Amino acid sequence: MPPLDPQRRPRRRAFVRVVVALALAIHAPFALAAAAPFAWAGLRWPLAWGTGVAVCLAALIRARLRPLMWDRPRGAWEALWERPYLAHLAACLGAAPVTLLAAPVARIVAPAHVLDVAFAVYAAFSLLTAYGTYVLPGWVRVRRLEVSLPGLSPEFDGLRIAHLSDLHVGGLLGARAVARWVELVRREDVDLVAVTGDLVTSGTAFHEEAARVVASFPARLGVFLSFGNHDYFDNDDLAARLRARGVCALKNARHLVSRGAAVLCVAGVDDTWTGRADLDATLEGTRDVPTVLLAHDPDLFDDAAALGAGLVLSGHTHAGQIAVPFFARELSLANLAHAYRWGRYSRGPSTLVVSAGLGTTGLPLRVGAAPELAIITLRAPRS
């Protein structure tokens, strides 16, 4: 990891303290679950043994923080334990509040089975997080939509866009997943690929791989891209690598696509979290031109619609990554932070499509919020 800006060191130390404290907190109820096998084996002081296991596992969080803050390739040993450990953390996070509620009840109703109850709760959440870590992230849903774009010429009627977002190329993403994404786009035979940011998770070690992945998506009119908040560890380097491979990387800029005398504007607004977004500059002069805006942050939709963007493609929310199955739009972690969480929204003649994304950040799991590729067919308004 490169030297840290002195002004950011206090924030980094505070972040580390909070994460370590959280890890210790969620492992306290896990100590009860860990004690159960020792009790079954007939060992003395099973709770002491369980507490020891819990403390050791909680302490491993520090080894995970470094790649979390600055992603890098993993060694063979690290790659072997990291994903199971993160699945364990997710299970502890879910099981902790349930255990804290169930254990006192078990102590009253069946005092001899408190450890068994804690173990059952942890085991149930372990099965759920194993599914969310190893199964659902590989099931990419292809979602198909038709969007009537104001002002679109009949020459562009039927134009097909593959919308991808939040790839998070990095140490936790396998080559097979990336190859699957490319193959899915190839099968769709699209005219244009739109990528709405967060190509990497953190750091710069995966810039070249991310650029290679994005450039490999096949489309007749090319690949267009806007950047997200995770792309700003050294954005100039990432942008240069993308453009060298022929990707149209847009920072508060626009590009005109022509078919005969007809024109379609593809615009890309920069990142909001780092204060680089400038919608006015991005959409300047596009009022009379049918416009597709790539905006990583969907919270820009209201302003973009007011400025005349007919279709806004966004990501950023991951549909919460953890959501109630079949109700990802209504009940997910994204509800805590975003008005536009996942799916299709309208404001007047303007349409917003928020992608659930392809990759993950933080804990590498998805529950109830599958990764997705959106295939959007543009339609000229009917007279």
Backbone torsions as a table, in degrees:
resi	resn	phi	psi	omega
1	MET	NA	133.2	179.8
2	PRO	-68.5	163.8	179.5
3	PRO	-56.3	140.4	-177.2
4	LEU	-88.9	139.2	174.1
5	ASP	-53.4	126.5	-178.9
6	PRO	-53.0	-32.3	-179.4
7	GLN	-70.7	-20.1	-178.6
8	ARG	-95.1	-10.6	-177.4
9	ARG	-60.5	-45.6	178.6
10	PRO	-59.7	-38.7	179.1
11	ARG	-66.3	-38.7	178.7
12	ARG	-65.5	-44.3	179.3
13	ARG	-62.2	-40.2	178.8
14	ALA	-64.5	-40.6	178.6
15	PHE	-61.4	-44.8	-179.7
16	VAL	-62.8	-43.4	179.8
17	ARG	-61.6	-42.5	-179.7
18	VAL	-64.0	-44.3	-178.0
19	VAL	-66.5	-42.9	179.0
20	VAL	-63.5	-42.0	178.5
21	ALA	-62.8	-40.8	178.5
22	LEU	-64.6	-41.3	179.2
23	ALA	-61.2	-42.4	177.8
24	LEU	-64.5	-40.4	-177.3
25	ALA	-64.4	-44.7	-176.7
26	ILE	-76.6	-17.0	176.9
27	HIS	-85.8	-12.1	177.7
28	ALA	-63.7	-50.6	174.4
29	PRO	-65.2	-30.7	178.8
30	PHE	-62.6	-28.3	179.0
31	ALA	-56.3	-34.9	177.0
32	LEU	-64.7	-43.8	179.3
33	ALA	-65.5	-42.0	-179.7
34	ALA	-66.6	-25.3	-179.9
35	ALA	-74.0	-23.8	-174.6
36	ALA	-57.9	-48.9	179.6
37	PRO	-60.3	-33.8	178.4
38	PHE	-68.2	-36.7	176.4
39	ALA	-66.8	-41.2	179.0
40	TRP	-62.6	-33.4	-179.9
41	ALA	-77.9	-5.9	177.9
42	GLY	80.6	16.8	179.8
43	LEU	-75.9	150.7	175.4
44	ARG	-74.9	152.9	178.2
45	TRP	51.1	54.3	-178.9
46	PRO	-60.1	-33.7	-179.4
47	LEU	-66.5	-34.4	176.6
48	ALA	-64.7	-43.2	177.1
49	TRP	-63.2	-44.2	179.3
50	GLY	-62.8	-38.2	178.1
51	THR	-64.9	-39.5	177.9
52	GLY	-61.5	-43.5	177.5
53	VAL	-62.2	-43.9	-178.7
54	ALA	-63.2	-42.3	179.7
55	VAL	-64.6	-42.7	179.6
56	CYS	-62.5	-42.9	179.7
57	LEU	-68.7	-38.7	177.9
58	ALA	-63.4	-36.3	-178.1
59	ALA	-66.0	-23.9	-179.9
60	LEU	-66.7	-13.4	-177.9
61	ILE	-60.4	-31.1	-179.3
62	ARG	-64.5	-34.3	178.0
63	ALA	-68.6	-23.6	-179.9
64	ARG	-84.4	-23.7	-173.3
65	LEU	-67.2	-35.7	-177.4
66	ARG	-61.3	-52.8	176.5
67	PRO	-67.9	-22.4	176.5
68	LEU	-66.1	-40.2	-177.4
69	MET	-86.5	-21.6	178.6
70	TRP	-150.4	92.0	-172.4
71	ASP	-62.0	147.5	-178.8
72	ARG	-157.2	163.2	175.8
73	PRO	-61.3	146.5	-178.8
74	ARG	-97.9	144.7	169.7
75	GLY	-73.7	168.2	-175.3
76	ALA	-61.0	-42.4	-178.1
77	TRP	-68.7	-42.5	-179.6
78	GLU	-64.5	-41.5	179.5
79	ALA	-64.1	-28.3	-178.2
80	LEU	-69.7	-39.6	-174.0
81	TRP	-100.7	-18.7	-169.6
82	GLU	-64.7	-50.1	-176.5
83	ARG	-65.5	-44.8	175.0
84	PRO	-60.1	-36.2	179.7
85	TYR	-65.8	-41.0	179.4
86	LEU	-67.4	-35.2	174.4
87	ALA	-63.8	-38.6	176.2
88	HIS	-62.6	-43.3	178.2
89	LEU	-59.0	-44.2	179.9
90	ALA	-62.9	-39.9	178.3
91	ALA	-63.8	-42.0	177.8
92	CYS	-62.8	-40.5	-178.9
93	LEU	-61.9	-42.1	178.7
94	GLY	-75.4	-37.2	-175.1
95	ALA	-76.8	-26.9	-173.1
96	ALA	-55.8	-54.3	-178.4
97	PRO	-65.9	-34.1	179.6
98	VAL	-67.6	-41.7	178.7
99	THR	-63.6	-41.1	-179.8
100	LEU	-64.0	-27.3	176.3
101	LEU	-84.6	-39.1	-173.3
102	ALA	-79.7	-35.8	-174.8
103	ALA	-60.9	-45.1	178.1
104	PRO	-62.3	-36.6	178.3
105	VAL	-65.2	-44.4	179.3
106	ALA	-63.7	-34.9	179.9
107	ARG	-62.6	-31.2	179.0
108	ILE	-84.1	-46.6	-173.3
109	VAL	-79.3	-44.8	-176.7
110	ALA	-142.9	75.7	-173.3
111	PRO	-58.9	-25.4	179.9
112	ALA	-76.3	-8.7	-174.0
113	HIS	-118.6	20.7	179.4
114	VAL	-60.3	-46.0	-179.7
115	LEU	-65.9	-36.7	178.6
116	ASP	-63.1	-42.1	178.6
117	VAL	-62.9	-45.3	179.1
118	ALA	-61.7	-40.3	178.8
119	PHE	-64.8	-42.1	-179.6
120	ALA	-63.0	-40.2	178.9
121	VAL	-64.1	-47.8	179.9
122	TYR	-63.0	-40.8	-179.9
123	ALA	-62.2	-40.6	179.7
124	ALA	-62.7	-45.5	179.4
125	PHE	-69.9	-29.1	176.6
126	SER	-65.1	-41.0	177.0
127	LEU	-62.9	-41.8	-179.7
128	LEU	-64.5	-45.3	-177.9
129	THR	-74.0	-28.1	173.8
130	ALA	-64.5	-42.1	175.2
131	TYR	-61.7	-44.1	-178.3
132	GLY	-70.7	-21.3	-179.2
133	THR	-92.8	-40.4	-170.9
134	TYR	-107.3	-17.3	-174.3
135	VAL	-112.0	-64.4	-172.2
136	LEU	-60.6	-37.6	179.4
137	PRO	-59.4	-20.8	179.2
138	GLY	-91.4	-5.7	-179.7
139	TRP	-97.1	84.5	-178.5
140	VAL	-78.4	122.2	178.6
141	ARG	-87.0	133.8	174.4
142	VAL	-98.7	115.0	-177.5
143	ARG	-106.8	131.8	-175.8
144	ARG	-114.6	131.3	-179.9
145	LEU	-136.7	151.5	168.4
146	GLU	-113.9	133.4	-177.9
147	VAL	-127.8	125.5	173.5
148	SER	-81.5	117.1	-176.3
149	LEU	-101.3	117.3	-179.4
150	PRO	-53.2	132.4	176.8
151	GLY	80.0	-0.1	-176.8
152	LEU	-68.1	131.0	179.8
153	SER	-74.8	149.3	176.6
154	PRO	-55.2	-25.6	178.3
155	GLU	-61.0	-28.5	-179.6
156	PHE	-98.7	-0.5	179.8
157	ASP	-60.9	128.3	-178.5
158	GLY	92.7	-0.2	177.8
159	LEU	-61.3	133.0	-174.9
160	ARG	-109.6	128.0	-179.3
161	ILE	-114.8	130.7	169.5
162	ALA	-95.1	117.1	-178.8
163	HIS	-103.5	120.1	177.5
164	LEU	-124.7	149.6	-179.5
165	SER	-151.2	158.2	170.7
166	ASP	51.4	58.7	179.9
167	LEU	-69.1	-39.0	-179.5
168	HIS	49.9	51.7	175.2
169	VAL	-61.9	129.6	-177.5
170	GLY	179.3	-165.1	-172.3
171	GLY	-66.5	-20.2	-179.9
172	LEU	-96.6	2.4	-177.5
173	LEU	-107.4	123.3	-178.8
174	GLY	-82.0	156.8	-179.7
175	ALA	-64.1	-30.1	-178.5
176	ARG	-66.5	-35.7	178.5
177	ALA	-64.2	-44.5	180.0
178	VAL	-63.3	-43.6	179.5
179	ALA	-61.2	-35.3	178.6
180	ARG	-66.4	-40.1	178.2
181	TRP	-60.8	-47.3	-177.8
182	VAL	-62.1	-41.6	-179.5
183	GLU	-66.1	-38.5	178.0
184	LEU	-61.1	-44.2	178.9
185	VAL	-65.6	-40.3	-179.7
186	ARG	-61.1	-41.5	-179.4
187	ARG	-64.0	-29.3	-176.2
188	GLU	-78.9	-17.2	175.9
189	ASP	51.7	59.7	-172.9
190	VAL	-89.7	163.6	176.8
191	ASP	-84.2	-33.5	-171.2
192	LEU	-147.2	140.1	174.1
193	VAL	-110.3	129.7	178.1
194	ALA	-117.7	122.3	179.7
195	VAL	-115.2	122.7	-173.5
196	THR	-109.0	56.1	163.5
197	GLY	86.2	175.1	-173.8
198	ASP	55.2	62.5	178.1
199	LEU	-72.3	-34.1	179.5
200	VAL	-123.1	172.3	179.2
201	THR	-94.3	-47.3	178.2
202	SER	-164.8	160.8	176.9
203	GLY	73.0	-169.1	-175.7
204	THR	-124.0	-0.9	-173.2
205	ALA	-64.6	-23.2	-175.7
206	PHE	-110.2	17.3	179.1
207	HIS	-60.2	-46.7	-177.0
208	GLU	-66.4	-40.6	178.6
209	GLU	-65.4	-41.4	178.8
210	ALA	-62.7	-42.8	178.8
211	ALA	-63.2	-39.8	179.0
212	ARG	-64.6	-42.5	-179.7
213	VAL	-62.8	-49.8	-176.8
214	VAL	-62.5	-41.7	-178.6
215	ALA	-68.9	-18.9	-177.1
216	SER	-84.1	-8.6	177.6
217	PHE	-70.4	122.1	-174.7
218	PRO	-83.0	134.5	177.2
219	ALA	-159.9	139.8	-176.3
220	ARG	-63.6	-37.6	-176.9
221	LEU	-98.4	-1.0	174.9
222	GLY	108.2	178.0	-179.4
223	VAL	-108.3	126.9	179.9
224	PHE	-117.0	144.7	-169.2
225	LEU	-147.6	141.7	167.0
226	SER	-119.4	160.4	-174.3
227	PHE	-99.4	154.2	177.6
228	GLY	-114.3	179.5	-174.8
229	ASN	-66.2	-24.9	179.2
230	HIS	-80.8	-4.0	-175.4
231	ASP	-95.7	13.7	-170.2
232	TYR	-115.2	31.2	171.0
233	PHE	-77.0	-35.8	168.9
234	ASP	-158.2	78.6	-171.7
235	ASN	-67.1	-32.4	179.9
236	ASP	-60.5	-40.0	178.9
237	ASP	-65.7	-45.7	-179.2
238	LEU	-64.2	-44.0	180.0
239	ALA	-62.8	-40.4	180.0
240	ALA	-64.3	-40.2	179.5
241	ARG	-66.3	-38.5	178.2
242	LEU	-65.4	-48.1	-177.6
243	ARG	-66.3	-32.4	177.3
244	ALA	-64.3	-24.2	179.2
245	ARG	-97.5	8.3	174.0
246	GLY	91.2	8.9	178.3
247	VAL	-81.7	136.2	177.5
248	CYS	-86.5	91.1	-178.0
249	ALA	-89.4	117.1	-170.5
250	LEU	-107.6	123.3	175.3
251	LYS	-120.2	100.6	-176.2
252	ASN	50.9	45.0	-174.7
253	ALA	-142.3	173.2	-177.7
254	ARG	-143.8	160.2	-178.5
255	HIS	-138.8	134.2	-179.5
256	LEU	-96.5	131.7	176.0
257	VAL	-109.8	132.5	-174.8
258	SER	-117.7	145.1	167.4
259	ARG	-136.0	103.8	-172.9
260	GLY	62.8	-126.1	178.9
261	ALA	-89.3	-7.2	-177.5
262	ALA	-82.9	146.6	-177.6
263	VAL	-131.1	139.5	172.7
264	LEU	-125.9	131.5	179.3
265	CYS	-98.1	127.6	171.5
266	VAL	-111.6	115.5	-176.5
267	ALA	-115.7	154.9	177.9
268	GLY	-136.7	120.5	179.4
269	VAL	-94.8	146.9	-175.8
270	ASP	-77.1	-177.9	-171.7
271	ASP	-73.0	137.5	179.4
272	THR	-82.1	-36.6	-173.3
273	TRP	-64.5	-31.1	178.3
274	THR	-96.7	7.9	175.4
275	GLY	75.5	18.6	-176.9
276	ARG	-94.8	-9.4	-176.7
277	ALA	-68.9	133.4	176.4
278	ASP	-140.1	89.1	-177.4
279	LEU	-64.9	-38.6	-178.6
280	ASP	-60.1	-45.1	179.4
281	ALA	-68.3	-37.9	-177.7
282	THR	-64.3	-42.2	-173.7
283	LEU	-101.7	9.7	-179.6
284	GLU	-57.8	127.2	176.5
285	GLY	78.1	13.2	-177.2
286	THR	-105.0	4.5	-176.3
287	ARG	-54.8	-37.0	-176.2
288	ASP	-100.7	13.4	-178.7
289	VAL	-121.6	130.3	176.0
290	PRO	-59.4	127.7	-169.2
291	THR	-129.3	132.7	169.9
292	VAL	-107.8	118.6	-177.5
293	LEU	-104.9	127.3	173.7
294	LEU	-95.3	117.1	-176.8
295	ALA	-138.7	110.3	-177.4
296	HIS	-54.2	-42.8	-175.8
297	ASP	-92.2	115.6	-178.0
298	PRO	-69.4	-15.0	179.8
299	ASP	-66.5	-8.1	176.0
300	LEU	-81.6	-5.0	-170.5
301	PHE	-59.5	-46.6	-176.6
302	ASP	-56.7	-47.7	179.9
303	ASP	-67.3	-38.7	179.8
304	ALA	-65.1	-40.0	177.9
305	ALA	-63.9	-39.5	179.1
306	ALA	-64.6	-27.9	-180.0
307	LEU	-90.5	1.7	171.9
308	GLY	100.6	6.8	177.4
309	ALA	-68.7	122.7	-175.7
310	GLY	-78.6	-35.0	179.0
311	LEU	-136.9	126.7	177.4
312	VAL	-115.7	126.6	177.5
313	LEU	-109.1	128.2	-175.2
314	SER	-138.1	172.7	175.5
315	GLY	-144.2	-122.3	170.3
316	HIS	75.7	-38.4	-171.4
317	THR	-84.1	-22.5	-174.6
318	HIS	58.3	17.7	-172.0
319	ALA	53.4	27.6	179.1
320	GLY	89.1	-18.9	-172.1
321	GLN	64.8	-37.8	175.5
322	ILE	-121.8	119.1	-176.1
323	ALA	-147.5	165.4	174.3
324	VAL	-75.2	123.1	-178.9
325	PRO	-51.5	135.8	180.0
326	PHE	73.4	-2.7	178.6
327	PHE	-132.0	37.1	-175.0
328	ALA	-61.5	-31.5	-178.4
329	ARG	-73.5	-35.1	-175.4
330	GLU	-91.6	-33.1	-171.6
331	LEU	-135.3	89.5	177.9
332	SER	-150.5	170.3	177.4
333	LEU	-63.7	-23.6	179.0
334	ALA	-64.9	-23.6	179.1
335	ASN	-61.5	-23.0	-178.2
336	LEU	-72.8	-17.7	-171.4
337	ALA	-132.9	-15.0	-170.1
338	HIS	-132.9	139.5	173.3
339	ALA	-76.1	-38.5	178.3
340	TYR	-107.2	108.0	-167.0
341	ARG	-103.3	-45.2	-178.7
342	TRP	-168.7	141.3	175.5
343	GLY	102.3	-154.9	-172.5
344	ARG	-107.5	136.4	178.1
345	TYR	-135.4	156.9	179.0
346	SER	-132.0	146.2	171.2
347	ARG	-142.7	105.9	-173.8
348	GLY	59.9	-133.1	179.6
349	PRO	-82.1	-3.6	-175.6
350	SER	-91.8	147.5	-179.0
351	THR	-124.3	138.3	173.9
352	LEU	-115.5	133.9	172.3
353	VAL	-121.6	115.6	179.5
354	VAL	-102.7	120.7	-179.1
355	SER	-83.2	145.9	172.2
356	ALA	-74.7	-8.2	178.4
357	GLY	79.7	172.4	-179.0
358	LEU	-109.8	-39.8	-177.6
359	GLY	-96.3	-166.5	179.2
360	THR	-136.2	161.7	173.1
361	THR	-138.0	159.0	-173.6
362	GLY	71.1	-123.1	174.2
363	LEU	-74.9	130.8	-173.3
364	PRO	-83.5	59.1	179.9
365	LEU	-139.8	159.0	174.1
366	ARG	-135.1	135.1	175.0
367	VAL	-135.0	117.0	179.0
368	GLY	75.8	5.2	-178.7
369	ALA	-141.9	79.4	-175.4
370	ALA	-66.2	150.2	172.8
371	PRO	-64.8	155.8	-175.5
372	GLU	-148.4	154.2	169.0
373	LEU	-118.5	124.2	179.2
374	ALA	-99.7	130.7	174.0
375	ILE	-109.2	113.0	-173.3
376	ILE	-111.1	122.9	176.7
377	THR	-101.4	121.3	179.4
378	LEU	-82.3	138.8	177.3
379	ARG	-124.4	138.4	174.0
380	ALA	-73.3	140.1	179.3
381	PRO	-57.3	139.7	178.4
382	ARG	-83.8	134.9	-178.7
383	SER	-81.0	NA	NA
